[in-house]
Amino acid sequence: KRRETEAGFKYSRDGIHPGSEGHELMAQQLINYFAIKPPIKNPHPNAYGRMMMFIRERMRVQRDAWLTEIGHKRPMRKGKTLAEAKMISDENTKRIQENLRTILNAQR
């Protein structure tokens, strides 16, 4: 909606990293992908941000674990073992699902 009223509005200031509006748009797309209807209009405060936080953490843990496992020499902290990363990822998946249920219950 801001793009309709503000000609210079961008979802990303640097063209790569999205701001809060970009994260909200991505979260809404994920919610829509998982066929949650009706579209969420007024979720709990920070609902999109919480979900994106869990998704990013799940992705980061898995990525770092695999990069460590294959011996990649990226300048980064050492990742967890694959088993530890799976446990953390599974917990984040549960949190994502709980967050979606919370959002949906707010709509009823």
Phi, psi and omega in degrees: 000324180295330179294332179288328184258339181238108183300327183268005183294137177226145176285341182221122181292323182260004180083359182232306187264116182288149173274193183298324178295321178294320178295321178296317178298316179296317179298318179297322179294320177297317179298315179297322180300322181276017172060040177271117182236149358284168178304141182282123181253319184227068180289173176303153178305137178066015181300315179295317180298318178298315182296316179296324178299314180294320180294314179298318180297317179299315180295315183298315181297315180294316180300310182296322179296315180292320178297321176293317181301318183274356177082023179298142185260032178297142177285091183205167176288154182294136179281166177287169174292161180299323180294316178295319180297322179295319179297316179294317180297319178297319178295319178293326176299317177299318180295320177299314180296319178297319179297318177298318178297319179299316179298314182296319179296330178291338182278346184273000000 
